[in-house]
Amino acid sequence: MTNKDSNTEEIIKDAARNVFQREGFAGARMQEIADEAGINKMMLHYYFRSKQHLFDVIFEEDYTNLMSPLAVILRNPELHVEEQVIRFVRGYHETMIEHPRLPLFLIHEFAKNPHKVLEMTQKAIPVSKKEEPAHPRLSATTFMDQIEEGKARGHYNKDVDARQLAVSMLGMCTHAFVSRISVQTAYEMTDEQYMKFLEERKEHVIDHTFRILMKPAYFEKWKKKNLKENEKTST
């Protein structure tokens, strides 16, 4: 592919992202994408044979570049589970603030092509224990294993189900982005106020996740430690 071809392809993908974000997959039209890219529709079809093909290319790029690094965090046995939660939640929010429509892309693909999303995830991380040989530095169960260890040490609540906790944490991360219009309308937020809300929310999600996970005394100990670390960072 020549530099000119490569540049044109990138221009098309950027234009398509804008159109998909505005209109959604169903509402997007190839002519609108061509107009946004400043090319004719024939040239658009030369590079991408269909709207679905174009969407698939964009989704795979965005998922690989933006979501896979987040998934790796929860499979890294060198990170303590508490650090996994902090890095994942903060990383998720920072990624989505920069790419606010990505959750809608994810929901579309999970609904339409769940096996494809699974295959892309399996390239980045071991989704299950049997896939660990393909990812020698990662562990499919480190999140759950470390929570069980924390229970044994008396730090974590014994009735916590690590699977439920992981899904709840992801849900708390995702909802504010997926339901932006409803949240802004219900609480009468300007765009500026909403962005401030999202910045604050990542710390709320971490706080709620640890309230579920940790025993009260251990949670208070963690809060004091975290407060001191934040004070050092801000000075």
Residue pairs with C-beta under 8 A, 6 or more apart in sequence:
1 9
5 47
8 39
8 43
8 47
9 47
11 37
11 38
11 39
12 33
12 37
12 39
12 44
12 47
12 48
12 54
13 54
13 57
13 58
13 61
14 37
15 33
15 34
15 36
15 37
15 38
16 28
16 33
16 36
16 37
16 48
16 54
16 55
16 58
17 58
17 101
18 36
19 28
19 29
19 32
19 33
19 36
20 28
20 55
20 58
20 101
20 105
21 101
21 104
23 29
23 32
24 104
24 108
25 51
25 55
25 108
28 51
29 51
30 41
30 44
30 45
30 51
31 41
33 44
33 51
33 54
34 40
34 41
34 43
34 44
37 44
48 54
48 57
58 105
59 105
59 109
60 120
62 99
62 102
62 105
63 106
63 109
63 117
63 120
64 120
64 123
64 124
66 95
66 99
66 102
67 95
67 102
67 106
68 120
68 121
68 123
68 124
68 125
69 91
69 124
70 88
70 91
70 92
70 95
71 121
71 124
71 125
72 124
72 125
72 138
73 79
73 84
73 87
73 88
73 91
74 84
74 88
74 142
74 143
74 166
75 125
75 126
75 135
75 138
75 139
75 140
75 142
75 143
76 84
76 137
76 138
76 139
76 142
77 138
77 139
77 142
79 87
80 146
81 142
81 143
81 146
81 147
81 150
82 210
82 222
84 142
84 143
84 146
85 169
85 206
85 209
85 210
85 213
86 206
88 169
89 169
89 173
89 202
89 205
89 206
89 209
90 202
90 206
92 173
92 202
93 173
93 198
93 199
93 201
93 202
93 205
94 202
95 102
96 102
96 103
96 173
96 177
96 198
97 195
97 198
97 199
100 177
100 180
102 177
103 174
103 177
103 178
104 178
106 117
107 178
109 116
109 117
110 117
118 127
121 127
122 131
125 135
125 138
125 140
126 132
126 134
126 135
126 138
126 139
126 140
127 140
128 140
129 140
129 141
131 140
132 138
132 139
132 140
139 145
143 162
143 166
144 162
144 163
147 156
147 160
147 162
147 165
147 213
148 162
150 156
150 213
151 157
151 158
151 160
154 215
154 218
155 214
155 215
155 218
156 213
156 214
156 215
156 218
157 212
157 213
157 214
157 215
160 212
160 213
165 209
165 212
165 213
168 209
168 212
169 205
169 209
172 205
172 208
172 209
173 202
173 205
176 183
176 197
176 198
176 201
177 198
180 194
183 189
183 194
183 197
184 191
184 194
189 197
210 219
210 222
211 219
214 222
